[in-house]
Amino acid sequence: MAWIEKYGHGGDLLTAKQLFGSKEKPLLDFSANINPLGPPTGMMKILKDQLETIVHYPDPAQRLLKQRLAEKLAVTAEHILIGNGAAECMALVILGLQPETVGVVYPCFSEYEQLAVSFGAKIKSCYGKLANDFKPDISDLFQLLTETDLVFIGHPNNPTGVLYSREELVQIAKQAEKTNTYLVIDEAFIDFLPYEKQITLLPDLETFKHVIFIRSMTKFYAIPGLRLGYAVSHPALISKIQGKQVTWSVNQLALVAGEACLEEQEYEERTIALIQEQRSYVKCSIEENLGWFVFPGQANFLLVRLPEEITAADLQWKMGQKGILIRSCSMYPGLTLHDFRIAVRTKQENDHLIEAFKEVVEEGKKQ
Ligand SMILES: Cc1ncc(COP(=O)(O)O)c(C=O)c1O
């Protein structure tokens, strides 16, 4: 049993507060993969100054943010769809492209399957290979592309952190062109990587007319409560997908925040450096102090496998009682009762997490 994923995701603070909340101490959330620096201060100031603009409708065509994103990504505004979070972009892709069969690579973000099923599609799947840290065999992916109308891959994938090389992505995208299958590359976490530009296929957009890139602004800029994401693809696909969007679905404050976030270069650099450093620090600390296995994926989160005698649910409960939230991964197809995920946060918070893990292990020995 998992304790805080009642609605399928980490970061559910209301459920967590009901289970573990105390008046003295706020909960420390490692269960959602959000930038530990919090939202950029410059952006927050602009947002506060712009609060009164909510008396007007947001721009239904989201022109200013689209223009800024187009400049950043070196595409045109017609290549971009802005959504109420990456999650809305995924839903619109399915609604707009109407796939009868959707392919997923387990273990993966649960919304791919959930959205596809709720919009009437059938699911086909393949599994990442444990021996290859959950990267699937290319031949399995090719098979999936042959059998489906649309395939989702995470890049990096949640919760495994799997990344593909550019060469592998080119192979997969070429195959998608051959089989006439839409390929959705979910890059919700790619901004956290220092070598994002080397590994994304986004600059090759014009070559791969079946590929749709989805990105989130909620994780990197720490605004999940505001909701903001975007999709980038060939204008013909974007226009089909956009046709399904409810007018004004992206609110005025999210648009203002998005424009301001894109000016935050120093914050972006600081975030990437922090995550790079702390990611290897936490991985080593867990391996050295606790002897647990940490998968080597690349992202601002880590997937950890516990030894047989500890379950993720038990650890989650004991950590929750210490005011720390971790994400059990036992409900992901392809993972086990012993797998959990943690976000990479600041050094102080990470140290606190490791100390609490050690206490839980020590307390277990005394029982
Ligand atoms: C892989 C992945 N993609 C997309 C999303 C959704 O992002 P957003 O908050 O922008 O809707 C999440 C949220 O956890 C995620 O893990």
The ligand as a Tripos MOL2 file, in Angstrom:
@<TRIPOS>MOLECULE
LIG
   16    16     1     0     0
SMALL
NO_CHARGES

@<TRIPOS>ATOM
      1 C1          6.8990   13.0150  -17.0580 C.3       1 LIG1
      2 C2          5.9040   14.0760  -16.7560 C.ar      1 LIG1
      3 N1          5.3670   14.7710  -17.7610 N.ar      1 LIG1
      4 C3          4.4610   15.7290  -17.5330 C.ar      1 LIG1
      5 C4          4.0390   16.0310  -16.2570 C.ar      1 LIG1
      6 C5          2.9980   17.0810  -16.0490 C.3       1 LIG1
      7 O1          3.5810   18.3490  -15.9810 O.3       1 LIG1
      8 P1          2.7030   19.6410  -15.7790 P.3       1 LIG1
      9 O2          2.7520   20.0080  -14.3290 O.co2     1 LIG1
     10 O3          3.3750   20.6860  -16.6340 O.co2     1 LIG1
     11 O4          1.3400   19.3410  -16.2470 O.co2     1 LIG1
     12 C6          4.5780   15.3530  -15.1840 C.ar      1 LIG1
     13 C7          4.1540   15.6610  -13.8040 C.2       1 LIG1
     14 O5          4.5590   15.0560  -12.8530 O.2       1 LIG1
     15 C8          5.5360   14.3500  -15.4450 C.ar      1 LIG1
     16 O6          6.0810   13.6490  -14.4390 O.3       1 LIG1
@<TRIPOS>BOND
     1     1     2 1
     2     2     3 ar
     3     2    15 ar
     4     3     4 ar
     5     4     5 ar
     6     5     6 1
     7     5    12 ar
     8     6     7 1
     9     7     8 1
    10     8     9 2
    11     8    10 1
    12     8    11 1
    13    12    13 1
    14    12    15 ar
    15    13    14 2
    16    15    16 1
@<TRIPOS>SUBSTRUCTURE
     1 LIG1         1 GROUP 0 **** ****
